[in-house]
Amino acid sequence: MSAEHGFFVDPNEAHNERVDLKAIESAVRVILKAVGEDPNREGLLETPARVARMYAEMFAGLKSDPGRHLAKVFTEDYDEIVLVRDISFCSMCEHHLLPFTGKAHIAYLPSGKVVGLSKLARVVEEVARRPQVQERLTQTVANLVEEKLSARGVAVVVESTHSCMTMRGVRKPGSLCLTSAMRGAFRDDPKSRAEVLGLINRES
């Protein structure tokens, strides 16, 4: 518990202590003026500070190592698919600094060791907290799971909706972007790939 704020602080949560909050606040005021608003208007007085705190939270993964969540593993005589589906996330598109949100599905074939299921969700959450594109997010998660778990196969499928497509530009609400990254057996063996994709796509 935090004595100052009276709430639980998760030691696994990423924190970006290097964010220059004052610089962000100044930049937001400039943007507000540039679009024709008055930063001193009552409703906007605290907006720069709120935006600065939001960016510190959204980009907390920039200075962290999400691989640390996969450091503690358990020896287990299990060599079939381990799959965690529907891991929700929110990330920020680096092209327009608009959010994209969706779900990630992670599967791996253990090679004598497994990891706590919640740790896979933590990896997704932390990798997502960076300005990036969905393709990179997908590859990064797959690479981490393959490397840290020495998995015989890794499959990561990400599906998300991008604000830069739904609220600006082409403005196509409901459009969905899917990306995948296959490693090891899931890349080389068509039967293994078909099996894991069937598990990911099956209805609950």
N, C-alpha and C positions, 0 to 999 in steps of 0.2 A: 504494500500500500504506500502511496505517496503521502507523506505527512503534510505537505503543502496543499495538495489538491484533493486528497481524500479519495483517490481512485486507484485501481490496480494498474500497475505498469508492467506490460508484458516484456520480459527481458529479451525475447526473441524478435521483437518488433524492430524494424529498421528505422534509424533516425539520421537525418541529414543535418548535422550540427554546423556545416560550413555554408549554409545558405545565407546570403546577405539580405536579410529581411528589409532593411532600410532602402537598399538599392531597388528592390522590387517595388516597394511602396512608391518611391519616386517615379519609377517607370510607369506604374499604373496611373498615377496622377497625370503624367504627360499624355498617356493614351486617352484618358477621359477628356482632357482638353482638346486633343486632336480630333476626336469624333464630335466635338461640339457641346460637350457636357461641362458642368461646373463642379469640379472636385470638392468645392466648399459647400455644396448643397447638402442639406441635413441628411438626406438618404444615402449620400455617397461619402460622408466624412470618414467612416470606418472601413469603407470598401478596400482601399489600398492595403490596409493591415490584414484584412481577411484574405485577400488574394495572396499576399505574401505567405501567410501561414498555410494556405491551401497548396501553393507550389512546394513549400518545404515538405509537406506530407506526400504529395503526388510524386515527387522526385527523390524520396528518401532512399530509393534503391541504388542511386548513383554512386554512393560512397560505401556500399556494403558488399559483402561476399555471400550471395545466396547459397553457395555450395556448403557453407558451414552447417546448414540444416540437415545435410546428408552425411555428416561426419560420424554420427553414432549409428552403427548398424548392429544387427543381431544375426548370429549364425543359425541358419535354418535349413533343414534338408527338404527344400521345396524348389522345384525347377519348372513349374508351370507359370502361366501368365498371372501377374499381379496388375490389377487395373483400378485406378481411381477416376471416376467420371464426374463431369459437371462441376468442376472447380471454378467458381465464379471469380471474375477479376475485372478491374478497371485500369486502363493504361492511357497514355497520352500520345497521340500521333505527333511525331516530330515535324511534320510538314506544316500543320496549321495550329498546333498546340490546342487541339480539340480532343476530347476523350473518345476512346473506343472501348466498348464493354462486351463481355461475352463469357464463354466457358472454355475451359481447357480439360482435355482428357489425357491422362498419362498411364501408359502400360510399360511394364518391363519384365524380362525373363531373368530371374535371379541366378547368380552363379555361386550359391552357397551362403549368401547373406541378403537380408531384407532390411528395410527401413520402416520406421513408423509412418503410417499412412498420412498423418497430419503434416509430416515434414514435406511431402510432395506438394501439398497445398501452400505451405509457407514459401517454397521455392517459387511457385507461380506468382504469389502475391508480391514477393520482393523483386523478382525480375520485371514484373509489370510496372513497378514504380520508377519508371525512367521514361524520358522522351525517346520514342522509337517507332518502328513499324512492326506490324504483326508478324511478318516473315522472320524478323530477327528474334522476336520474343519466342517464337516456336522453336527455332534452331538452338537458342541459348538454353532453354529448359531441357531439350533432348540431350545436348552435349553434357550438361551438368549431371544428369541422371546416369548417362552411359559412363562418364569418367569416374564419378564418386562411388558408384555401386558396382563397377566392373560388370555391368549387366551384359548378358549374351544377346539381348535384343531390347530396343527401346522404341516406343511409338508415342508420339505426341501429336494430338489433333486439337486445333484451336478454331473456334467459330465465334465471330463477333460482329457487332454492328458499329459502324464508324460515323461519328457525328459529322465529319467532313464530307460525307456523302448524303447524309439524311437531312441536314439543316442548312447546308450551303451548296454552292456549285450545282451539281446535277439534281440535288434534292430528291432522292429516291428512298423514302422511308420503307423499311422492311427488307432492304437488301442485306445480304449476309455474306461475309467473307470467311472462307475456310482455308486453313493452311495445315500442312502436316510435315512431320520430320520423322523418318524411319532410320533406325540404326541396327546393325548386326543382323540377327535372324529375320527380323521384321522387314528388312530391306532386301535381303538376299533370297529368302524362301517365300515364294508366292503363297503357299498354304498357310504359313505362319502369319503372313500379312493379312490374308483373307480372314483368318480366325480372329485376330485382334480387332480388325475393322468391324467384323460382325458383332463382337461384344460391345464395341463403342457405340454402334448404331442401333443396337437392339432396343426395343421399347421397354421401359421399366415395368 
